[in-house]
Amino acid sequence: MTMTQTPSADTFWQFSLDLWETGAVSEIALTLQERHGLEPNLLLLALWLQQSGQFLNAGQFRQLEQGHRAWCDQVLIPYRQLRRRAKADLDKVGYQRLLEGELVLERRSQALLLKALAPMKTALSGDNLDACLDALDLPLHRMDLPLSSQLHSLFHDRQGNTPDLDGGTPTDPSTIAPIAKCCPRCGARFDCRAGADCWCFSALPQGTPRLPLDGAAKEEGCLCPACLRDAAARR
């Protein structure tokens, strides 16, 4: 474990703006926010950490989300809703002022996340997407395939490309490179194709929840084939 190399507020903000302007990233984040309640700034932080080679577990992401929730519920989300409702009744200048106010709140939101992140220790390997979604009980394989593939590509595309959500060809699941993982129960190494044609989609009977959701596996991620089958049999 290593101490987190926390980005400055300006660095994280510029990283977020650069990604948001691609369009693809903003659409993924807003879809996750609308459908599953995942705060865009938490997703962006998970991605920044992933790209800088720092990894948190589900418990740490849960701590960040819970500490951030009051600010979002009481300030940020109501302001976003106000800005959307007011759009039809404001001229261009008035609406732009609301947008500028929202950007101030978004920057404050990121500063609060960084403050909570600073004392945390990170691992040298892991999967921030998997851990972040686990923290909110949002398994990747429960999402529709286009969204899960786009998310996987965003975090794991080794060429650094973002998925095309603006009319381009969706990510072909067969082209997604597998992620090397280590089973938190037995230590075995295995390949994961989360969001694509992963072996775990067919390893359990249809409708079986992702298993297990306790102990080390909940904090560290996926199980190997043998341990997943064993967990399902014991459930």
N, C-alpha and C positions, 0 to 999 in steps of 0.2 A: 504494500500500500504506500502511496506517496501523497504528500500534501497537494491539494488542488492548486494549479497555476491559474488563479482567477483572473479573467480578462478585466481590463479597465472598463468602466461604464461606456466610454467613448468607443473603445475597440468593439465591444459587443454590439453597441448600437449601430455602428457602421457595417459590421458583419450582417446584421439583421436587415438593414436597409438594402444592401447589395443583393441579398437573397430575395427579399420581398419584391424587388423590381423585376425579377425574372418572370413574374406572373405565375409560373408553375408552382413555385413554393408557396406563394400566398394562397393559391387555390386549394392546395393540399391542407394548409393550416386552417383555413376558414371552413373547409369541409369537416375536418376533425372537430373544430370548435362547435359547429352547428349540430353535427350528428352525435358527437360523443362527449362534448364538454371539455375537451383538452385545450388548455390555454395556449395560444400561439407562442407566447414568450417562453413558456416552459419547453415546448417543442424546439424552438430555436436554440435554447441553451443546451439541450441534449445533443443537437446537431453540432454546435460549436465545440462541445467537449469531445464528441466523437472524432471530429476532424483534427483536433489537437492531440489525439491519442490519450484521452483521459476518460475513465469509465466509472459510472456510479451504479449501485445496485438498486433494486426496486424499493427497498426501505429508504434509501437516501432520496430518491425521487419522490416518494410519498411524503417525506418530511418537507421537502421543498414545496410540493403542491399544497399541503395542509397549511403551512405557514403563509403561503401566498393567497390562500382562498379568501380570507376576510377582506383584504384590499380589493380583490377582484369583485367580490359580491357587493361590497359597500360603495365602491368608487368607480372602478374601471368599467365594469359591465353596464351599470346604469348610465354612465356617460356615453358609451357606445350606442346604447339603445336610444338615448335622447338625440344623438347626432343623426341616427337613421330616421327617426320619426320627424325630425325638423327639416330634413332635406327638401321636402316638397314645398315647404312654406318659406324658405329663405332664398335670397338672391345669391349669386355666385360669391360675392364678398363675405356675406354673413356665414355661408356654409364653409368657406375656407377658414374663417376664424374658428369655427367649431372643430374642424380637422386639426388645426394647429394646437388647439387645447387638448385634443385627444392624443396628439403626439407627445405632449408634455407628460401626460399621464402614463403613456406607454413606456417612456424613458424611466419614469419613476418606478414602474412595475419591474423593469429589468434591473434597476439598482437594488430593489428589495430582494430579488432573486440572487443577485451576486453577493449581497451581504450574508444571506443564509448559506450560500455555497462556500464562502471563504474558509470556515473552519473544517469543512468536510475533507476526508481523505479519499483519493481516487485510486482505482486499480489500473494496471498497465494493459489489461485486456478485458474484453467484455462486449456487451451489445447495448448501447444506450437506448436504442429504439425499443428493444424487447423489454428492458428494465423500466423505461418510462411508461410504456403501455401496461405492463404488469402492475405498476404502482396505482393505476387508475382502474384496474380490472378490465382492461380492454385488449384481450388477446388478438394478435394480428390476424390469425386464421379465422376469426369470427367476422372480420370486415369483408366487404365485397372485394372480389379479386382485383379490379382496376385500382382501387384505393390502396389495398395492401401492397400491390406490386409497385405503385408509385412511391409509397413510403419506403419500401425496401430499397428501391433504386436511389432515392434521395440520400439515405444513410450509408449505402454499401456499394454504390457504383464506383468501381475502382478508377474509372476515367474521370470521375468528378462531374459527370453530366447530370442535369436534373431532368426528370421525366417531362414529356411534352403533354400538357393538358389543354393546349390551345388548338386542337384539331389534328395533331400529329398522330403517328402510330403509337398505340399503347405499348408499354414494355412487354416483350415476349417472355413469359415465365421461363422458357427453356434456356434463355440466354443469361439469366441471373446467376452470377457466380456464387457457389455455396460458401457459407461462413463456417470456418473451423471453430467448433465449440468443445468444451470440456464438461462432462456430466458432473453436476454438483454432488451426486450420490456415490458413484463408483469411480469417478475420475477418468472414465473412458473418453477418448476423443471421437468425434463424429462430425458429419457435415450437416448443416442446416440450410434449407432454401426457403426461409420464412417468406410468406406472401406469394410463393410460386407453387410448383408442384412438389412440395416437400413430402418426404416419406411419412411424416407424422399425420398428414391429412387422412391417410388410409390405414394407419396403424391401429386406430381405435374404431369401435362401432360408431356409426353415424349418430350424432347428437350427444356423444360423450364429452363432458366438459374437459378443458385442458387440465392435465394432472401432472403432479400434485400441486396443490396451492398452499403448502405449508412448509415450514422449515427452510433448509438451504435452497431448495428448488425455487421457492417463491421469491427469494432474494436474488438468486443468481441466474435463473432462466431455464432453458430447455433441458429435458432429460434425454439420455441416449435411448435407442430403440428398446434395449432389454429392460431398462429401468422404467420406461414409460409403460410397457406392457405389463410389468409387474405391478406398478401403481394402479393401473386400470383394473387388474384382476383382484386387488385387495380392496378396492373401493366399495 
